[in-house]
Amino acid sequence: MLNLKVQDAINVQIKKEEFSSRLYLSMAIWCETNGYPGAAAFLYRHTEEERMHMMKFVRYVNNRGGKALVSDIEKPENDFSSLNDIFTKILVHEEYITESINNLYGITMDEKDFSTGNFLQWFITEQMEEENLMRTILDKISLVGMDKAGMFHIDKELEGMATAAKPIPAV
């Protein structure tokens, strides 16, 4: 049976993962309607990944004898000024999610729930990769500044990243 303190903390994380999915969906829509189809494809893919993360938590809680919860979530921002604005906000959000997962891991250690701590290792690694990816994208955006040809190439690179990504596994 899953420790109740750990279950409650994971249910909070489920809510955060669902919000992440919706935030990236909002950003993808902005990109698609503002002439960045590659960035839109990249962010639609990340929308699906964040939902998969949420579902991994849901299935874990339920499979451990707990009960995952669906919670109310706030509406994500819908208006952005640029790709730089979007990816800056993504990096800040990913850092927030990393901190949240690290705090969740700390709870599992305090509660001596080593099985859940082991489960969280995948998310810890995933967050390091996500933060690194967003920093890399921001570095490239910074290099081109507001140059339209440069932004065109970044958009094409983001499209290629979305296309080349591994399939999202079923949970």
C-alpha positions in Angstrom: 0.0 0.0 0.0 1.3 3.4 -0.9 2.1 5.7 2.0 -0.6 8.4 2.3 1.8 11.3 2.6 3.6 10.1 -0.6 0.2 9.6 -2.3 -0.9 13.1 -1.5 2.4 14.6 -2.8 2.1 12.6 -6.0 -1.4 13.8 -6.5 -0.1 17.4 -6.3 2.5 16.4 -8.9 -0.2 14.9 -11.2 -1.9 18.3 -11.2 1.4 20.0 -12.1 2.1 17.6 -14.9 -1.4 18.2 -16.3 -0.9 22.0 -16.1 2.4 21.5 -18.0 0.6 19.7 -20.8 -2.0 22.5 -21.0 0.7 25.2 -20.9 2.6 23.7 -23.8 -0.7 23.3 -25.7 -1.4 27.0 -25.2 2.1 27.8 -26.4 1.8 25.4 -29.4 -1.4 27.1 -30.4 0.3 30.5 -30.2 3.2 29.3 -32.4 0.9 27.7 -35.0 -1.2 30.9 -35.3 1.9 33.2 -35.4 3.8 31.5 -38.2 6.0 29.1 -36.4 4.8 25.6 -37.5 8.0 23.9 -36.4 7.9 25.3 -32.9 4.2 24.3 -32.8 5.0 20.7 -33.8 7.7 20.7 -31.1 5.4 22.0 -28.4 2.4 19.8 -29.4 4.8 16.9 -28.9 5.8 18.2 -25.5 2.1 18.5 -24.7 1.8 14.8 -25.3 5.0 14.1 -23.3 3.7 16.0 -20.3 0.4 14.1 -20.4 2.4 10.9 -20.5 4.3 12.0 -17.4 1.0 12.7 -15.7 -0.3 9.3 -16.7 2.8 7.6 -15.4 2.1 9.1 -12.0 -1.6 8.2 -12.1 -0.9 4.6 -13.0 1.9 4.3 -10.4 -0.4 5.6 -7.6 -3.3 3.3 -8.6 -1.0 0.3 -9.1 0.5 0.7 -5.6 -3.0 0.5 -4.0 -3.6 4.2 -3.8 -6.0 6.5 -5.6 -4.9 9.1 -8.1 -7.0 12.3 -8.2 -8.0 14.7 -10.9 -7.9 18.2 -9.6 -9.0 21.6 -10.8 -6.2 23.5 -12.6 -5.8 27.1 -13.5 -6.0 28.3 -17.1 -2.5 28.7 -18.7 -1.3 31.9 -20.2 -2.4 32.3 -23.9 -0.6 35.3 -25.1 3.1 35.4 -25.8 5.4 38.0 -27.4 7.9 35.8 -29.2 9.6 32.4 -29.4 12.2 33.8 -26.9 9.3 34.6 -24.5 7.9 31.1 -24.9 11.1 29.2 -24.4 12.2 31.5 -21.5 8.9 30.7 -19.8 9.3 27.0 -20.6 12.7 26.9 -18.9 11.4 28.7 -15.8 8.5 26.2 -15.7 10.8 23.2 -16.2 13.0 24.4 -13.3 9.8 24.7 -11.2 8.9 21.1 -12.1 12.4 19.9 -11.3 12.2 21.5 -7.9 8.8 19.9 -7.3 10.0 16.4 -8.3 13.1 16.8 -6.1 10.8 17.8 -3.2 8.7 14.8 -3.9 11.8 12.6 -3.8 12.7 14.1 -0.5 9.3 13.1 0.9 9.8 9.6 -0.3 13.2 9.5 1.6 11.7 11.0 4.7 8.9 8.4 4.6 11.4 5.5 3.7 9.4 4.8 0.6 12.3 3.6 -1.4 10.2 2.0 -4.2 8.7 5.4 -5.0 12.1 7.0 -4.7 13.3 4.5 -7.3 10.3 5.3 -9.5 11.1 9.0 -9.4 14.7 8.5 -10.7 13.3 8.4 -14.3 11.6 11.8 -13.7 14.8 13.3 -12.2 16.8 12.3 -15.3 14.1 13.5 -17.6 14.0 16.9 -15.9 17.8 17.3 -16.4 17.4 16.5 -20.1 14.4 18.9 -20.4 16.2 21.8 -18.8 19.3 21.2 -20.9 17.2 21.1 -24.1 15.4 24.4 -23.3 18.7 26.1 -22.5 20.1 24.9 -25.8 17.1 26.3 -27.7 17.3 29.6 -25.8 21.0 29.9 -26.7 20.2 29.4 -30.4 17.4 32.0 -30.2 19.8 34.4 -28.5 22.4 33.9 -31.2 20.0 34.9 -34.0 18.3 37.7 -32.1 15.4 39.1 -34.1 16.9 38.1 -37.5 14.0 36.6 -39.5 16.1 34.2 -41.5 17.7 32.9 -38.3 14.3 32.5 -36.7 13.1 30.6 -39.8 16.0 28.2 -39.3 15.3 27.7 -35.6 11.7 27.0 -36.4 12.8 24.4 -39.0 15.2 22.8 -36.4 12.4 22.6 -33.9 10.2 20.9 -36.5 13.0 18.4 -37.1 13.4 17.7 -33.4 9.7 17.0 -33.1 9.8 14.7 -36.1 13.0 12.9 -35.0 11.8 12.3 -31.4 11.3 8.8 -30.2 7.6 7.7 -30.1 5.8 8.5 -26.9 5.4 5.2 -25.0 2.1 4.0 -23.8 1.7 4.0 -20.1 
